Amino acid sequence: MTRVFSGVKPTGHLTLGNYLGAMRRWATVDQHQSDAVFCIVDLHALTVDHDPARVRRLSRQAATLLLASGLDPERCTVFVQSHVDEHARLSYVLECVATDGEMRRMIQYKEKAARERVRGGSVRLSLLTYPVLMAADILAYGTDEVPVGDDQTQHVELARDLAARFNQRYAHTFVVPRATSPQVAARVMNLQDPASKMGKSDDSGPGIVYLLDEPDVVRKKVMRAVTDSGREVVYDRDARPGLANLLEILAACTGGNPSELSGVYESYGALKKDTAEAVVEVLKPVQDRHRELCADPGYVEGVLRDGAERARAMARPTVDAAYRAIGLLPAASTATADIGVTV
């Protein structure tokens, strides 16, 4: 089967954008049609200033929401990145294949580093190198496909380049992955700033619908969404981004088509009301299941433990092969090490 790998970073509460753009597809499509591996990439959360307790809390919450969204541990592998040493092991080897220039061209690094320079500060070294860790996440599992949003395709391209370069220089070790993107609602935008993605790390709370928002909070946020000048409801992502965002959210929640839905409404208010109710209905089963899982924390811990064991078994042969190929001496087994030892 095709192997799919994807992950979520515990730097904020998961949003409607995470769900419509990725998590729902993972549950309804990927885990049924592929050998799917899903990871809470907590090591990536350490690349910026963070509260350790919050990272742990958000990691558990993300795992619980992934299960609540429909991921079935009998069908897919769900685990926490830091629980599997092979990610860090492979990351260093790939750093020895990547170049400084490649890292400094990464868009997210360039943007965040520029913001810090304006403040008179500097970013962490791990922010520069984390795309290599992301490549290790992907390549360790022999991944064929990586479902990502538009803002992450550059990182998958890096993983492809590093895999091909390693295979050519040393030995054919890695599968060269490809990025895939869902056609509808791949990038849900901020309700208050439709030019920006609805990101979980964003500080603009009124523009973000979180998966655990109460129904009345969801309705308030959607009803206050920024729209565009004019009164006609039309679908035009470039000229009318606010309306386009609402229409795409409604389409993703109801299975409709944004262009066709635009012809149904004569006012912004009616569109907002229906969009709000559609979002509430989509989130209800996720929130209900989340409450059930929170009442049984031992179940979630067991899923993550078993998932890490499966992930480790999948990744270790590839990482060991990469170590041998690049020239590292294999570690002696305990049995071999004991031969000839005199007590």
Salt bridges, closest charged atoms under 4 A:
ASP30 OD1 - ARG25 NE 3.82
ASP35 OD2 - ARG3 NH2 2.57
ASP49 OD1 - ARG124 NH2 2.79
ASP72 OD2 - ARG75 NE 3.95
GLU86 OE2 - ARG89 NH1 3.34
GLU86 OE2 - ARG316 NE 2.96
ASP100 OD1 - ARG104 NE 2.86
GLU102 OE2 - ARG165 NH2 2.56
GLU116 OE2 - ARG119 NH1 2.67
ASP137 OD2 - HIS44 NE2 2.78
ASP137 OD1 - HIS87 ND1 2.66
GLU145 OE2 - ARG178 NH2 2.81
ASP151 OD2 - LYS197 NZ 2.48
GLU157 OE1 - ARG160 NE 3.92
ASP213 OD2 - LYS221 NZ 2.79
ASP216 OD1 - ARG219 NH1 2.91
GLU248 OE1 - ARG237 NH2 2.29
GLU277 OE2 - ARG219 NE 2.67
ASP288 OD2 - LYS284 NZ 2.93
ASP288 OD1 - ARG291 NH2 2.33
GLU292 OE1 - ARG289 NH1 3.02
GLU301 OE2 - ARG60 NH2 3.21
ASP320 OD1 - ARG89 NH2 3.00
